[in-house]
Amino acid sequence: MKHSLTAVAITVAALLAACGGPSEEELLATAKQSLAQNDSKSATISLKSALQKNPDLAEARLLLGTTLLAMGDAAGAVVELRKAEMLKLPEARVVPALARATLAAGDERRVVQTWGATRLGQPEADADLSTTLAMAYLRLDQTPKAEQAVEAALQAQPGYAPAKLLKARQLAARADLDGALRLTDELTGADARNAEAWLLKGQLEQYGRQDRDAALAAYRKAVEADPRQMTAHQSLVALLVAAGDVAGAEAHVQQLAKNLPDLAGTRLLQAQTAYLRSDFEGVRRLTQPLVQAAPNNPLVLQLAGAAEYQLRALPQAETLLAQAVKLQPGMPLATRLLAETYLRTGQADKTLALLQPELDSGKARAETLLLAGQAYLQIGEARQAEAVFAQAAKVAPQNPRARTAVALGKIGRGDTSAGLGELETLAAHESGVGADMALIASYLRQGDRAKALKAIDGLDAKRPQDPTPELMRGRVLLLGNDRAGARAAFGRALERDASYFPAVASLAALDLAEGKADAARKRFDDELARDPKNWRAMLALAEWHERTGGGADAASTQYAAAVKAAPNEALPRLRLIDDRLARRDTRGALSAAREAVAALPSSRELLAALARSELANRDYQQALTSFQKLAQLQPRSPAGLLGQADAYLGLKDEAGAERSLKAALELAPRLLPAQRALLGLYAGSGRYAEAVALAREIQKQRPGEAIGYLAEADVETARRKPEAALALIRSAVQKAPGAESAIRLHATLRAAGQGDEAERFAASWQKQHPDDIAFRFHLGDLALATKDWAAAEARYRDVLQRQPSNPMALNNVAWLMLQQHKPGALALAEKANTLAPGQPALRDTLALAAAAEGQLPRALQLQKETVQRSPDSPSLRLTLAKLMLQSGDKTGARAELDKLAKLGPGFDGQAEVAELLKKAS
């Protein structure tokens, strides 16, 4: 009833609006009054309301078009002004504004083609149109025509300010600085509110005369004349920052944010000052909507990419910075950070290609030379690296980074002693920490923890209030298994900064490793009490629930809470999606992924998660579309192409899958997942010759690995040539001895009826490879498959002698003890679940062990959660049914057994199901 009343109320309101309200003339008058008060938003609302009443109101169309143009909506302005033109308004009123809107929309060719010869017969209109034509010609690099158009504008209306301003710019381009400044002074003298003239004067003073104070004064006049003049605001802030007056720059931006908070330029300046404060998450939050609104603005892209780089989100950084450099080659910050991103992601060749123009110029900066040297080191060109480092040190002999790079270059060439000596000298005498970091990393690579700790002492002396050195110290001590020392170091890090979450997480990890789960939980609870929106603590608490068996629902609740606390962060959303996929809640995962992509459309990780969720929901066509978008965003990554292959296979389009896999291999010729998938396609369709050729290509690429030989053996098996397959597996063992090839040979010999040889090989292999855990596990699995419980237990206990904390061996021994009715299984099962939390098979064993020890309620709760996580596992459901019967819950057991019975022959335990159903009746 309530909904009906609401609908009636809405209908009545609509009728009243239609029958009354202001007339179109009144709305037009209101709009003009709003514009007189510089209230463009209210004017736009009034104009649109007038046009709803009368779509053919030409005056409203014209006014709406010019208003939208002033607000920066060039595309919308073009639409409205074209409609105004169609309503037969005089050309002199419409064409100048329409030409300006078309130019603002980026279509300069249409401007010159449509109105290049147009004469309107009114001086101001002709001057306006000629000025627009001049700007269009400039964009098309037709300077003589631009100059002619400016003269035409000034002939039509002498003193026309926009044309005069453009002429001043032309004079400045010809290095006639005095002439340009004379014109700007004439313009500001005639109209002190001419913000564009003040802006140009500031630029001429700054870049022409190098007069900082005069430039600042002009920029201040510009923003005083027009507070929305963002270029002047940006220039003013940049000058203040360059002069070291960061406080003054921030004060200016704060005032701007109070006065004009909704302007994109304001948000850009806020992001720039946030970057200066190292508030990179703040920069990300501010720039994400700016990138969506202006995807081709190089300044926005550069800033957004720089923030992603600082936040270590390298794929996003690469995409944004590459686009910025493409739009504006040579941008210093974008170029440097993109080069560093390439280096961090192993794309040294792209680093060199990016830097080559500057390297070829003969005027390369030290920063560029250092990056090039690192790239040469990555590709193994040590001599070229040394030459470039030496050049960098020559260009900037006092630059500590250059000297550090030279030392690292020596270490890379094997001259370790000299390189480390130079790093030690630099670290001791330079105030910066670059050499300290390089020295610590070098010692750790050598495995010299003692010297690494000594280097951390040096870093600590330079940064006594920084928690980072103590965090590094704790991690190095952990490498030496000094848990007490590590705990003390992490504690000291928190003494320096109580909110330093990496130290909190490190201490919690130590607590868990020592079996102090409650202490770990308290750390996260305390952190959330201090900061209720600490999404990192929420994620850590979710992981705590998973590791300690706290329940799938509890973990999911924390993931959802983290998303709510940090809706603009990708990581919580990714964890939530992955959690739902792990629980087989494919619809929930898809819903979360769609919300995530809508909230953060520039995140490639979230787009990939959406595609995976679509695959899980068997929406193969939509998954294909998402993976195609991912491939467009990551043109140098094969991930999107691999996903496309999966989607094509889901659509039964093997040809499409093959195309995608081959394209992935063009990007990454050694990409094993793509090679394996392609081998499967070839063998599955009987294209054995192509499969063999690909397997042999893998052998060439990986001569010291078994994978290529085993792949060819699979092909021979598929075409029923067992002897050839066995010969290839023997070759794999000889050429690339390892657990995988040994297991395959042993299993193949047994399958071929050569049991004696298989046992001789097993004995010989174990003797020669006493630390091969995988092979021993394989022997245990074979005994398990034949239900030789005692032999299987002995094999897995053999594994535990070598790896006491192997969770699967612990689990299997516990399960085998239950089968043999031996006591002590529960302790082993609990240890296995602590070491590998959340694994359905391990939880299944734990539930059975708990029941065997008389802890039936705990066992039931565990198994219900496990089935909830893996609802498609019949064996887990069968265990649940057994436990329910054991507890006397026949109704619940029957419901679970009925589900299993419906699986029919697809579940090979139907005989046991039938017996249990009798007991549940």
SULNOR-V853211 format. One line per field, one symbol per residue. phi: phi as a letter, one per 40 degrees, with the letter a starting at -180 (. if undefined). A space follows every 10 residues. Layout:
phi->???
This chain:
phi->.ccccccccc cccccccccb gccccccccc cccccccgbc cccccccccc cccacccccc cccccccccc cgcccccddc cccccccgcd dcccddcccc cccccgbccc ccccbdbcbc gbdccccccc cccccccccc gbcdcccccc ccccccadgc ddcccccccc ccccgccccc cccccccccc accccccccc cccccccccf bccccdcccc cccccadccc ccdccccccc cccgcccccc cccccccccb cccccccccc cccccccgcc cccdcccdcc cccbcbcccc cccccccccc cgccccdccc cccccccbdg ddcccccccc cdccbgbccc dccccddccc cgbccddccc cccccccccg cccccccccc cccccbcccc cccccccccc cccgccdccc ccccccccbc ccbccccccc ccccccgccc ccccccdccc ccbcbcccdc cccccccccc gccccccccc ccccccacbc cdcdcccccc dcccgbcccc ccdccccccc bcbccccccc ccccdccbgc hccccccccc cccccbccbc ddcccccccc cccgcccccc cccccccccb cccccccccc cccccccgcc cccccccccc cccbcbbcdc cccdcccccc cgbcccccdc cccccccbcb ccdcccccdc ccccbgcccc cccccccccc cbccbcdccc ccccccccbf bccccccccc cccccacadc cccccccccc ccgbcccccc ccccccccbc cccccccdcc ccccccgcdc cccccccccc ccbcbccccd cccdcccccc fccgcccccc cccccbcgcd cccccccccc cccgbcdccc cdcccccccb cccccccccc cccccccgcc cccccccccc cccgccbcbc cccccccccc c
